[in-house]
Amino acid sequence: MEKQARTMVASILLVLLSLSLTAPSARCQTVATAPAPAAAPAKSIRAVLTKAGQFTKFLQLLKSTQEEDQIDSQLKGKASSGGFTVFAPTDNAFTSLKSGSLNALSDQEKTSLVQFHVLSQLLPMAQFDTVSNPLRTQAGDTGRGKYPLNVTADGAGRVNISTGVVNATVDSTLFTGDRLVVYQVDKVLLPWKLYGPPVPPAPAPSPTVDKDKKKAGPVAVADGPEADSATASEAAPRGMRGLGVGLCGVAVAVAAAWCGM
């Protein structure tokens, strides 16, 4: 019995020793061959705004102008673009607009208005204080009286946006991803091109004046042809008067000679 017990204990020890030697390698092999997790699909702009709530009007404009489809198609495609930054006005921001502000716009102008809220670049919050103004939105031209968008950050997390027509504030970050950032703003970003006063035309260049003529002063009247005519007309009577005096002198001399004879 004692011999059988020793044999059983030895067998158990061998089994435990075998398990302790093989188990780690098996675990390492399992970790090394496990497939990498699939990348999360890009989140759509509609999913972000719907989850956040209070963006019904902006979602309607995104859909009617087809800007939503363009953003989502590029997010789902290859990462060829630098991503997108969207400034999303709340429903209260649209309610605060003057009556008829949107209805007065054509379809193309509504598209430009929506594009004015979208940057074709990824702009995290930390980059607002170093970005170069004006920012170029999808609306295009940032020139005078067009679609300029300027942002300023105070270093304490507060970001202000100026369009030349309104000044808005970034209230919060709704979503941050590797190709999409969405910010909530308290006002609709009204571009100068659609809502600003007409830009006056540039002043015409002043005519150039010859400095030499300016220094010489007015030209003398005697140098003109009219002055020459006047001088000639004045000289003619004086010549006639001289001729008359000469003839009188001759006549007197003849008369005196005649009387002396």
C-alpha positions as CSV (number, residue, x, y, z in Angstrom):
1,M,0.0,0.0,0.0
2,E,2.8,2.4,0.9
3,K,4.5,1.7,-2.4
4,Q,1.3,2.3,-4.4
5,A,0.8,5.6,-2.6
6,R,4.2,6.8,-3.4
7,T,3.8,5.9,-7.0
8,M,0.4,7.8,-7.2
9,V,2.0,10.9,-5.6
10,A,4.9,10.8,-8.0
11,S,2.4,10.5,-10.9
12,I,0.5,13.5,-9.7
13,L,3.6,15.6,-9.3
14,L,4.7,14.7,-12.9
15,V,1.3,15.8,-14.3
16,L,1.4,19.1,-12.4
17,L,4.9,19.7,-13.6
18,S,3.9,19.1,-17.1
19,L,1.0,21.4,-16.9
20,S,3.1,24.2,-15.4
21,L,5.6,23.9,-18.3
22,T,3.1,23.8,-21.2
23,A,0.4,26.2,-20.1
24,P,2.3,29.5,-20.5
25,S,3.4,28.6,-24.1
26,A,-0.2,27.8,-24.9
27,R,-1.4,31.1,-23.6
28,C,1.3,33.0,-25.5
29,Q,0.4,31.2,-28.7
30,T,-3.3,32.1,-28.2
31,V,-2.5,35.8,-27.7
32,A,-0.1,36.0,-30.7
33,T,-2.6,34.5,-33.1
34,A,-5.7,36.4,-32.0
35,P,-7.1,38.6,-34.8
36,A,-7.0,42.3,-34.4
37,P,-10.3,44.0,-33.6
38,A,-12.0,45.6,-36.6
39,A,-11.9,49.4,-36.8
40,A,-15.1,51.1,-35.7
41,P,-17.1,52.5,-38.6
42,A,-17.1,56.2,-39.2
43,K,-19.9,57.9,-37.4
44,S,-22.3,59.9,-39.6
45,I,-23.0,63.5,-39.1
46,R,-26.8,62.7,-38.7
47,A,-26.0,60.1,-36.0
48,V,-24.0,62.7,-34.0
49,L,-26.6,65.4,-34.2
50,T,-29.6,63.2,-33.6
51,K,-28.0,61.8,-30.5
52,A,-27.2,65.3,-29.2
53,G,-30.7,66.5,-29.9
54,Q,-31.8,70.1,-30.6
55,F,-30.4,70.2,-34.1
56,T,-33.6,69.5,-36.1
57,K,-33.4,72.6,-38.4
58,F,-29.7,72.1,-39.2
59,L,-30.3,68.5,-40.0
60,Q,-33.1,69.6,-42.4
61,L,-30.7,71.9,-44.2
62,L,-28.0,69.3,-44.3
63,K,-30.4,66.9,-46.1
64,S,-32.1,69.4,-48.4
65,T,-28.7,70.8,-49.7
66,Q,-27.2,67.2,-49.9
67,E,-24.3,68.3,-47.8
68,E,-25.0,65.5,-45.4
69,D,-24.6,62.9,-48.2
70,Q,-21.3,64.4,-49.3
71,I,-19.8,64.4,-45.8
72,D,-20.9,60.9,-45.1
73,S,-19.7,59.5,-48.4
74,Q,-16.3,60.9,-47.8
75,L,-16.2,59.7,-44.2
76,K,-17.0,56.1,-45.4
77,G,-14.5,56.2,-48.2
78,K,-10.8,56.1,-48.1
79,A,-9.0,58.5,-45.8
80,S,-7.8,60.7,-48.6
81,S,-9.2,63.9,-47.1
82,G,-8.0,65.6,-43.9
83,G,-11.4,65.1,-42.3
84,F,-14.2,67.6,-41.5
85,T,-15.0,70.1,-38.8
86,V,-18.7,71.0,-38.5
87,F,-20.1,74.0,-36.5
88,A,-23.7,73.0,-35.7
89,P,-26.1,75.8,-34.7
90,T,-28.9,74.7,-32.3
91,D,-32.6,75.1,-33.0
92,N,-32.6,78.1,-30.7
93,A,-30.0,79.7,-32.9
94,F,-32.3,79.4,-35.9
95,T,-35.3,80.6,-33.9
96,S,-33.3,83.8,-33.1
97,L,-32.9,84.7,-36.8
98,K,-35.0,87.5,-38.2
99,S,-38.2,86.4,-39.9
100,G,-37.6,85.4,-43.6
101,S,-33.8,85.2,-43.2
102,L,-33.8,81.6,-44.7
103,N,-36.8,81.8,-46.9
104,A,-35.3,84.8,-48.8
105,L,-32.4,82.6,-49.9
106,S,-32.2,80.7,-53.2
107,D,-31.4,76.9,-53.1
108,Q,-27.8,77.7,-54.1
109,E,-27.5,80.3,-51.3
110,K,-28.8,77.8,-48.8
111,T,-26.2,75.4,-49.9
112,S,-23.5,78.1,-49.4
113,L,-24.9,78.9,-46.0
114,V,-24.6,75.2,-44.9
115,Q,-21.1,74.9,-46.4
116,F,-20.1,78.0,-44.5
117,H,-20.5,75.8,-41.3
118,V,-18.1,73.0,-42.6
119,L,-14.3,73.0,-42.8
120,S,-12.6,70.5,-45.0
121,Q,-10.0,69.8,-42.3
122,L,-9.9,68.3,-38.9
123,L,-9.6,71.1,-36.3
124,P,-9.4,69.8,-32.7
125,M,-10.1,72.3,-29.8
126,A,-6.4,72.5,-29.0
127,Q,-5.6,74.0,-32.4
128,F,-8.0,77.0,-32.3
129,D,-5.4,79.3,-30.7
130,T,-2.8,78.6,-33.3
131,V,-4.9,78.4,-36.5
132,S,-4.4,81.1,-39.2
133,N,-7.4,83.3,-40.0
134,P,-9.5,83.6,-42.0
135,L,-10.5,79.9,-42.1
136,R,-11.5,78.6,-45.5
137,T,-14.9,76.9,-45.3
138,Q,-16.5,74.8,-48.0
139,A,-18.4,77.9,-49.1
140,G,-15.2,79.1,-50.8
141,D,-13.7,82.6,-51.2
142,T,-12.5,84.2,-48.0
143,G,-11.9,87.6,-49.6
144,R,-13.5,91.0,-48.7
145,G,-17.2,90.8,-48.7
146,K,-17.3,87.0,-49.4
147,Y,-17.1,84.1,-46.9
148,P,-14.4,85.0,-44.3
149,L,-14.5,83.1,-41.0
150,N,-12.3,84.1,-38.1
151,V,-11.8,82.2,-34.8
152,T,-10.1,83.4,-31.6
153,A,-9.4,81.4,-28.5
154,D,-8.6,82.9,-25.1
155,G,-6.6,79.9,-23.8
156,A,-9.2,79.0,-21.2
157,G,-11.2,76.8,-23.5
158,R,-13.5,79.5,-24.9
159,V,-13.6,79.9,-28.6
160,N,-15.3,82.8,-30.5
161,I,-16.2,82.9,-34.1
162,S,-16.7,86.0,-36.2
163,T,-18.1,86.3,-39.7
164,G,-18.2,90.0,-40.0
165,V,-22.0,89.9,-39.5
166,V,-22.4,87.9,-36.3
167,N,-20.2,86.8,-33.4
168,A,-20.8,83.3,-32.2
169,T,-19.4,81.1,-29.4
170,V,-18.5,77.4,-29.4
171,D,-20.6,76.0,-26.5
172,S,-19.3,72.4,-26.5
173,T,-17.8,69.5,-28.4
174,L,-20.4,67.1,-29.6
175,F,-18.1,64.5,-31.2
176,T,-14.4,64.0,-31.8
177,G,-13.1,61.3,-34.1
178,D,-10.2,60.6,-36.3
179,R,-11.9,62.2,-39.3
180,L,-14.8,64.2,-37.9
181,V,-15.2,66.9,-35.2
182,V,-18.6,68.5,-34.4
183,Y,-19.0,71.6,-32.3
184,Q,-22.1,73.2,-31.0
185,V,-22.4,76.9,-31.6
186,D,-24.9,79.3,-30.2
187,K,-25.7,81.3,-33.4
188,V,-26.1,80.6,-37.1
189,L,-22.9,81.6,-38.9
190,L,-24.2,84.3,-41.3
191,P,-21.7,84.9,-44.1
192,W,-21.0,88.5,-45.3
193,K,-21.8,87.5,-48.9
194,L,-25.4,86.6,-48.1
195,Y,-26.2,88.9,-45.1
196,G,-23.6,91.7,-45.0
197,P,-24.1,95.2,-46.4
198,P,-22.8,95.7,-50.0
199,V,-19.1,96.3,-50.1
200,P,-18.4,99.7,-51.7
201,P,-16.2,99.6,-54.9
202,A,-12.6,100.4,-54.6
203,P,-11.9,104.1,-55.2
204,A,-10.7,105.0,-58.6
205,P,-7.0,105.9,-58.8
206,S,-6.4,109.7,-58.8
207,P,-5.2,111.1,-62.1
208,T,-1.5,111.7,-62.3
209,V,-0.4,115.4,-62.7
210,D,2.8,116.4,-64.4
211,K,4.9,117.8,-61.6
212,D,6.8,120.1,-64.0
213,K,3.6,121.7,-65.2
214,K,2.4,122.1,-61.7
215,K,5.5,124.0,-60.7
216,A,5.6,126.2,-63.8
217,G,2.2,127.7,-62.9
218,P,-0.4,129.1,-65.3
219,V,0.7,129.7,-68.9
220,A,1.0,133.4,-70.0
221,V,-1.8,134.5,-72.1
222,A,0.5,136.2,-74.6
223,D,1.9,132.9,-75.7
224,G,-1.4,131.9,-77.3
225,P,-2.6,132.6,-80.8
226,E,-5.3,134.9,-79.6
227,A,-2.8,137.0,-77.7
228,D,-0.7,137.3,-80.9
229,S,-3.7,138.5,-82.8
230,A,-4.6,141.1,-80.1
231,T,-1.0,142.4,-80.2
232,A,-1.0,142.8,-84.0
233,S,-4.4,144.6,-83.9
234,E,-3.1,147.0,-81.3
235,A,0.2,147.6,-83.3
236,A,-1.7,148.5,-86.5
237,P,-3.3,151.8,-85.2
238,R,0.0,152.9,-83.7
239,G,1.7,152.5,-87.1
240,M,-1.0,154.5,-88.9
241,R,-0.7,157.3,-86.4
242,G,3.1,157.4,-87.0
243,L,2.6,157.5,-90.7
244,G,0.1,160.4,-90.4
245,V,2.5,162.5,-88.3
246,G,5.3,162.0,-90.9
247,L,3.1,163.1,-93.8
248,C,2.1,166.3,-91.9
249,G,5.7,167.1,-91.4
250,V,6.5,166.8,-95.1
251,A,3.5,169.0,-96.0
252,V,4.7,171.8,-93.7
253,A,8.2,171.8,-95.1
254,V,6.9,172.0,-98.7
255,A,4.7,174.9,-97.8
256,A,7.5,176.8,-96.1
257,A,9.8,176.3,-99.1
258,W,7.1,177.6,-101.4
259,C,6.5,180.8,-99.5
260,G,10.2,181.6,-99.4
261,M,10.3,181.6,-103.2
